């Protein structure tokens, strides 16, 4: 499974530029066919399957016509190990997502909870504006560009993020102190009013 993870990492970090560019080009073409030209995804899958089958048919007949040895296709199979590792990885991902949701829900700091809920709300609003194919395409483009940008500029982004967190915590602390002071003043004022009326 490490080999597959290495290939995926190489694609996301553009170490295999041709493969990453091919994936990006194919996804862009698919998105254009779906959204600009109005094709359905079933049509595109069917046409792709027709093209692949036709190419294999022509290739096999050309090999027979030239009296060349046909390739042995018995090795084309998905190994059980690959399937098991894929399912395990998917299960780990799902478990991490569930743990993350419980951690955010049970978090003591309301700022983390509010930030997460706000982010998910913004994501839902964006989802109302976009269709599913466009959303997947944007996710793929972001997935292919952000890791490379992070690899190049990670230190600068990290320091900027740390500064923003410190400023927001300071603003949260100041706001909380002011709210507590106002609460104390209100309580003190109501106690004095009660004493005066007695």
C-alpha positions in Angstrom: 0.0 0.0 0.0 3.0 2.3 0.5 3.6 2.3 -3.2 0.1 3.6 -3.9 0.4 6.2 -1.1 3.8 7.3 -2.6 2.2 7.7 -6.1 -0.7 9.7 -4.7 1.7 11.9 -2.7 3.8 12.4 -5.9 0.7 13.5 -7.8 -0.4 16.0 -5.1 3.0 17.5 -4.8 3.5 17.6 -8.6 6.6 15.3 -8.5 5.0 13.4 -11.3 4.1 16.4 -13.4 2.8 14.5 -16.4 0.4 12.4 -14.4 -0.8 15.3 -12.3 -1.3 17.4 -15.4 -3.2 14.5 -17.1 -5.5 14.2 -14.1 -6.1 17.9 -14.0 -6.7 18.1 -17.8 -9.1 15.1 -17.8 -11.1 16.5 -14.9 -11.3 19.9 -16.6 -12.5 18.3 -19.8 -15.1 16.3 -17.9 -16.3 19.3 -16.1 -16.5 21.3 -19.3 -18.6 18.5 -21.0 -20.9 18.3 -18.0 -21.5 21.9 -17.2 -20.7 23.9 -20.4 -22.0 21.4 -23.0 -24.7 19.9 -20.9 -23.8 16.2 -21.1 -24.8 13.9 -18.4 -22.3 11.8 -16.4 -23.8 8.5 -17.7 -23.2 9.7 -21.3 -19.5 10.6 -20.6 -18.9 7.2 -18.8 -20.6 5.4 -21.7 -18.5 7.2 -24.4 -15.3 6.6 -22.4 -16.1 2.9 -22.1 -16.9 2.7 -25.9 -13.6 4.4 -26.7 -11.6 2.1 -24.5 -13.3 -1.1 -25.8 -12.9 0.1 -29.4 -9.2 0.8 -28.9 -8.6 -2.6 -27.4 -10.7 -4.2 -30.2 -8.6 -2.5 -32.9 -5.4 -3.3 -31.1 -6.2 -7.0 -30.7 -7.3 -7.3 -34.4 -4.2 -5.4 -35.5 -2.0 -7.8 -33.6 -3.8 -10.8 -35.1 -3.5 -9.3 -38.6 0.3 -8.8 -38.2 0.6 -12.3 -36.7 2.1 -11.0 -33.5 1.6 -12.6 -30.1 -1.4 -11.3 -28.3 -0.7 -10.0 -24.8 -1.6 -12.2 -21.8 -4.3 -10.4 -20.0 -4.7 -13.0 -17.2 -2.6 -10.8 -14.9 -5.2 -8.0 -15.0 -6.9 -8.4 -11.6 -7.3 -6.5 -8.4 -5.5 -8.2 -5.6 -7.3 -9.0 -2.4 -4.6 -7.2 -0.5 -5.2 -4.0 -2.4 -9.0 -4.2 -1.7 -8.4 -4.9 2.0 -5.9 -2.0 2.4 -8.3 0.3 0.6 -11.2 -0.6 2.9 -8.9 -0.2 6.0 -7.8 3.2 4.8 -11.4 4.3 4.2 -12.4 2.9 7.6 -9.6 4.9 9.3 -10.7 8.0 7.5 -14.3 7.5 8.6 -13.2 6.9 12.2 -11.1 10.0 12.2 -14.0 12.1 10.9 -16.3 10.8 13.6 -13.7 11.4 16.3 -13.2 14.9 15.0 -16.9 15.7 15.1 -17.1 14.4 18.7 -14.0 16.4 19.7 -15.4 19.6 18.2 -18.8 19.0 19.7 -17.3 18.4 23.2 -14.7 21.1 23.0 -14.6 23.5 26.0 -13.7 26.5 23.9 -16.7 27.9 22.1 -14.4 29.6 19.6 -13.4 26.3 18.0 -17.0 25.1 17.9 -18.2 28.4 16.4 -15.4 28.5 13.9 -16.2 24.9 12.8 -20.0 25.5 12.6 -19.4 28.7 10.6 -17.0 26.9 8.2 -19.6 24.1 7.6 -22.4 26.7 7.1 -20.3 28.6 4.5 -19.6 25.2 2.8 -23.4 24.5 2.7 -24.0 28.0 1.2 -21.4 27.4 -1.4 -23.0 24.0 -2.1 -26.3 25.8 -2.8 -24.6 27.9 -5.4 -22.7 25.0 -7.2 -23.8 21.7 -8.6 -22.1 18.5 -7.5 -19.7 18.2 -10.5 -18.5 21.8 -10.1 -18.0 21.2 -6.4 -15.9 18.0 -7.1 -13.9 19.8 -9.8 -13.1 22.8 -7.5 -12.1 20.3 -4.7 -9.8 18.5 -7.1 -8.2 21.7 -8.3 -7.7 22.8 -4.7 -6.3 19.4 -3.8 -3.8 19.6 -6.6 -2.7 23.1 -5.9 -2.7 23.7 -2.1 -0.3 20.9 -1.2 2.3 22.2 -3.6 1.8 25.8 -2.3 2.1 24.5 1.3 5.3 22.7 0.5 6.8 25.9 -0.9 5.4 28.5 1.6 4.5 26.4 4.6 6.7 28.3 7.1 5.3 31.7 6.1 1.7 30.4 6.3 2.4 28.8 9.7 3.8 32.0 11.2 0.8 34.0 9.8 -1.6 31.4 11.2 0.1 31.6 14.6 -0.1 35.4 14.7 -3.8 35.3 13.7 -4.6 32.8 16.4 -2.8 34.9 19.1 -4.6 38.0 18.0 -8.0 36.3 18.0 -7.4 34.7 21.4 -6.5 38.2 22.7 -9.6 39.7 21.2 -11.7 36.9 22.7 -10.1 37.5 26.2 -10.7 41.2 26.0 -14.3 40.7 24.9 -14.9 38.2 27.7 -13.5 40.5 30.3 -15.7 43.3 29.2 -18.8 41.1 29.2 -18.0 39.9 32.7 -17.4 43.5 33.9 -20.8 44.5 32.4 -22.4 41.5 34.1 -20.9 42.4 37.5 -22.1 46.0 37.1 -25.6 44.9 36.2 -25.7 42.6 39.2 -24.3 45.2 41.5 -26.9 47.8 40.2 -29.8 45.4 40.7 -28.7 44.6 44.2 -28.5 48.3 45.1 -32.0 48.8 43.6 -33.3 45.9 45.7 -31.7 47.4 48.9 -33.2 50.8 48.2 -36.7 49.5 47.7 -36.5 47.5 50.9 
